[in-house]
Amino acid sequence: MSGRELIPRYGIFFAPCFWIALEWLRTYLLSGLPWCLLGYSQYRELDLIQFADHTGVYGVSFLVVLVNLALAELLLWVMPFFRGFHPAKLPWELLTTTAVFMVLAWLYSSAVLTDETLQQPRTSLSVGVVQPNIDQAVKWDIAYRDETMQRFDRLTAQLGTSTDLIVWPEAATPFILEREKEYQLQLIAWADRAKAPILLGSPALRYYPDRRPYLLNSAYLLASDGNLLGRYDKHHLVPFGEYIPFKSSLLFFLDKLVEGIGDFNAGPGSTVLSFTPKSLGTGNPASPRPVKFGVAICYEVIFPDLVRRFAANGAEFLVTITNDGWFGPSSAPAQHFSMVVFRSVENHLAFARAANTGISGFVDPFGRIMQATTLFTEQALHATIPIRQSRTFYSYNGDVFAYVCVIICALLCLFGYFRTKEPAHGTTAITPA
């Protein structure tokens, strides 16, 4: 059976579905690694990608594949002209479908970006982020502990007393916060001076019932009066970085070969933190009320479904803290930052990002980069970000679009399988004499 018999003429329309199925599989298979999905390449095309609030980044990947497929088919149609041959039939169905999808994406995005009810939020917060630029080689060296804390002190002081929330990076403290009373008092004094709570990353030490220790990669929300307002524990850990998969069975030997890996445990899930800011609007004072937000720690922000659960649980803005110092002077920090743009678009929530060595900054609910630092600089930024109780289709329903693509691929595979089982028509069996 020829390929054209097995795959109908219109089978090429489903090529983007196969691509999305593979991206979805990469997101979840063996813990998942959805780094640099194809759609992220369009993170600056805000007037085109707003429909991700329905489809997630997978919808943008679908559109990119469809456009490239149409261009490739058009090129194949044009090429015979240059060789003096009569070209095949123009693939007008594919070209028309692609044009319709592009126009719809642009019209929807334009409508979202010009909707005054969406663009003018009722309330906003002043948030500060600290980028200390601590070298990985000395980050956990006790000899540099005081110098590290002095740097945080200096940068936090630069933010003044006008901010509602100050954000430090992942694992900001070079010690286990809960076990260092002297440094706890310092942090409380700095929060009191800033008149704002500080969100900071620090390991948390816990024990199994048999007294064996383990660590949590945590974010603490410390109030200006010294009270702990909440803690979020990272629950999607980095394989071979924070834990060893199949440690008790297949990869048991790695525990002895790789020091420091496998000590972290996963947290309970998408915990939403809250605090009462000093002000809830610029120029329009409102009665104080708690504001909810979600925290994605480092690697977690690359998982669309994980982040959208914070929005579904009532978060009014989002924060991500990270330490991208491991990447060095590569393109990886910029790639990591581009994924934050899509998390904002998908949920229509603003993002504040604090990174140890960069990129730190702010993204508005529609993916506009409000501010961003450069790599390997010591810097403190502050911005006024909108807060809103936004619930997009994606926030409520998750990866429905990706599931539909997976189902279509499964049906096509079944169709192809059963077609190969059909007997050839118009043939007669020949029996030997």
N, C-alpha and C positions, 0 to 999 in steps of 0.2 A: 504494500500500500504506500503510495507516495505521500510526502509531507503535506501536499496541498489537499489530499483527500482526508488526511488525519486532522489537519487544522483548517477549518473553514476559512473562507476569504476574510471574514470579519474577525477572525481570531486575533489579528494584530491589535485590535482595540483593547484587548485584555492584557497586553504586555505590561502596562503600568500597574495593573493589579498584582502581577507576579512580583514586580519590584517591591511594592508595598508589603506584600506577604513576607518577602525576605527581610525587609527592614523590621517588620513587627517581630519576626522570629529572632532577629539579632537583639531586639530589645529585651527579650525574656529568656532566651535559651541559655542555660548554665549561668544563671544570675544576670546575664544580659550585659551588652556593651553598645548602646545606641549612640556612639560617638560619631559626630559628623554625618548624620543622615543627609541625604541629598538636598532636602528642603532647606537646611540651614544655610546653604549657599545664597539664599535670597533674603537674608535677615535685614538687609538695608532697603529692600523693595517694599516699603510699608504700604504703598498704594496698591499693592497686589496681594499681600499675604494675610489680610485681615480675616479672610474666610477660615483661617486656622482656628478661630474661635468655635467652629463647628467640627472640623476634621482633624485638628491637631496638625503637627508638622507633617504628618503622613500625607495630608491632602496637597500640601505644597510639593512634596516629592513626586506625587502622582502627576501634578501639572507639569513639572519640569521634565519628567520622562515622556509625557504625552507630546509636549512641544518638540523635544528632540527627535522623537519618533516621526512626527509629521515632517520635520525638516529633512530627516534622512530619506523618507519615502519620496519627498519632492525632489531631492537631489538625484535619486535613482531614476526618477521619471525624466528629468532634464538631461541626464548624461548621454542617452542615445542620440540626441540632437547633434552633439559634437562629433559623433562618429558616422553621421550620415544615415542613421537608421530611423525608421518610424517608431516613435516611442509607444510604450504600452499605455493603457488607459490611465488617465489622471486619477490619483487617489483622492478624489474630491470628498468622499465621505469622511476620511480621516482629517483632511484639512479643514473641512467645515466644522466638525466636532471640536477640533482643537481651538479654532477661532471663537466658537461659541463659549467654550469654557474660559478662555482668556478674557473675553468681554465680560462675562458674568463675574469673574473674580475681580476685575477692575471696577465694575459698577458697584459691587457689594463693598469693596474696600473703600471706595470713594464715599459711599453713603455713611459708612461707619466713622470715617475720619472727619466728616463734615457735620455729624449729628451733634447739635449744640447741647442736647440733654446729656450726652455721654462726655463731651469735651469739657464741660464746666461742672466739676464735682462740687458738692456742697461743703465738703470739709477737706482739710489738708494737714499734714504734719511736717515739722522740721526734723530731719534725720541727719545725723553725722556719721561718717564712716572713717575708720582709721586704717591706714596702710603703713605699718612700721618698717617694712623691708628688712626683716631679720634674716641673716644668712642661715641657710640650712645647716651649714657646718658647725655653727655655734648655738643654734636655737635651743638645744637641750643641755648645753654645757653649763654647769652650776656656776662656773667662774664668770659667765656673762649674764647671769640671771638679773642682777641689779641693773646692769646697763640696759637690758631689754625692758625692764619695768619702767626705767626712767624715760625711755623713748615713748612708751605708751602714755606716761604721765604728761610729757611735753606735748604730744600730738592731741591728746584729749583736752588739754587746757586751751589749745588753739581754737577749739570749737566754741568756747565761751559758755554762756548760760542760756542761750536762746533756743537750743535744740530740745526736742521732745524725747529723742532716743539717740543713744550713741552705740555704734556697732563696731566691735573688734573682730578680727578674723578667726578662722578655725584654729583650735589649739593655741590660742593667743598666749596663755600663761605657760611659762616653761616649768610648770610644776602641777601637781594635783591640787586644785584650788581648795577642796574641802579639807585638806590636811595641813594647810599653811595659814595659821591664824594671823601671823604678822602681816602677810600679804593681803589677807582678807580685809584687815583694818585699813590698809592703804587703798584698796579698791573702793571700800565704802566711803572713805574720805574724798576720793576723786569723783565718785558719783554725787556726793553731797555738794561738792564744789560746782559741778556742772548743773546741778538741780535737775538731773535727768537720769533715768535708769540706763545701765550699761548692759548690752548683750555681748557676751564673750564666750569664746570656745575654750574648753578645758577638759582633760580626761576626768572621768569619774571612776573611782575604785569601788568595786563591789565584791561580794564573796558568795560562793556556792554554799549549800547547806553543809558540805564537808570541809568548809573553810578554805577551799582553793580560791585564789583571787582571779578576777577578770576585770577588764576595763570597758568603759563605755565612752564613745566619742560624743561629747555633750556640748550643748549651748546653754549657758546660765543667763537668766534675766535678773540682774541685781538692781534693786530699787535704790533711790538716793538716800533712803533712811536705813539701809542695810538689810532690809528684808529680801528674801529670795522669792521673786514673783512667779517663778516657774523654771522648768528645765526641759529641754528637748534632747532626746537621745537618738543619734543617727541610727536608722534601722535598715538602710540598704548599704551594706559594707562593701569595701573594695576587695575582691578576691585576690589572694596572694599579697595584699597590702595591709589589710586589717584582719583578715582571717584566712584560714586554709580550707578550701572546700574539700569535702570527703576526707577530712582529717582523721576520722576514726576508722576509716576503712582503706580506701584506695591509696591515699597520699599520706599515710600515717608517718612515713619516714621524714617528711619535710619539716615536721615540728622540731626535730633535732638539728636539721641542717640550716634552717633559716631563723635566726634569733629575732624576736620581737614581732613575728607574724603569728596570728592565731590567738592573740591575747584579748581581742575586742569581741564583745557580744553585741547583737543587734538590739535596738530599743523597741518599744511596744508598737510604734506606728506614728501616724501623722498628728502629733500633738500640737494644738494651737495654743500659743501664749497670748497674754493680754496685759495691758497696763493702762493707767489713766494719765493721758498727756496733760501738760500744762495748758495747752490751747488746742482747740479743734478747728480753727479757721484763721485765715489771715485777714485781720481787720474786722471780723465778725465773731466776737467771743461767743462761745456756746457753753452750755452747762457741761461740766466735766462728766465724762462717761468712759468706761473701759473700751479700748480699741484692741481688736484681735488681729494677730498676724501669724504667719507660718514661717518656719526656718528650714531651709534645705541646706544640709552640710555638704559642701564640696561636690563630690561625685553624684549626689542625689539629684542635683538640678538638671542632669541630662536625661532623667526619666520623666516623660510628660505625665504619665498617669499618677506617679507619686506626687508631683507638685500640685496637680489639679485637685487632689484629695484635701489639701489645705484649704483651697477655695471652697470646696464642697462642705467643709467643716466650719465655715464662717469667717475665714481670714479676710481682712479688709485691705491688707497689703502683704507683700512677701519680702523675705530677707534670705540671702544666701551668704554664707561665710565659707571661706576656702583658704587653702594654702597651696598655691600653684608654683611655689618655689622649686618643686621637684622638676618642673618642665624646663627650667633654664631659659635661655634667650631663643626660644623656638616659637612657632606659630600656635602652639597648643593653648596658651592663655587666651589668645584672641578667639580661638575656636570655642573655648569654654564659655567665654563671655557672650558670644553670638547666640548660644543656646538659651541664655537668660532672656534675650529679646523675644524668642518664641514662647517661653513660659508666660511672659507678660501678655502677649497677643492672645494666646489660647484662653487665658482666664480674665483678661481685661483688668489686671491688677498691677500696681506699680511694684518695682523691685528695687531694693537697696542691696548692694554687693560690697562686702569687705574682704579683700584678699591680702595676704601677707606681703607678697611682692608685686601685686597687680594681676589683673586689671580690677581696680575698684571703681564704683560709680553708681549711677542711678538710671533706671529705665522707666518710662511712664507706662500707663496701662495699654498703650497701643504700639509699644515697641520703639518709641523714640528714645534715643540715648541722650539723656539730659546732661550728664557729666561722666567723664571717664578719665582715670589716671593713666600715666605711662608706666611701663614696667620698671621695676627696680628703683623706685623713688620712694622717699619717706614723705608721706603726705597725709593731710586730713582734709576731707571734703564735707560740705553740708549742702543740702538741697531741700526744698519744700516739695513734697510728693503728695499727690491726691490719694485719699483713702475712700473706699467705696465697698459696699456689699454687692459685689458683682457676681452673677451666676450665669455664665455662658452655657450654651448647649454642651460644649466640651467639658466644662466644670461639672455639670450634672451627670453626663452620660459616658464620658471617657472616650475610648478608642473605637467607637461604633464604626467609623469609616474604615479603619484598618480591619476590623472583624469582617465587614462586608467583602473587602478585597480578598481576605483569606478564604471565605466561603465560596466566592466566585472561582478562585483557583482550585479549590477542592472539587467543585462540581465539574470544572473543565478537565481535571485529571481523570475523574471517573468517566466522563464522556469519552475522552481519548482511549481509556482502557477498554471500555465496552465496545467501541468501534473497531478496535483491533481484533476483538473476539468474533465479530460478525463474519459469516461465510461470504466468500466472493460470489456476486450474482452473475448469472448467465454462464456458469461453468457446469460441466457434467463430469461425473466421475468416470474414469476409464478402468475397467476391470480386466485383468489379464485373462487371455483365453485359456 
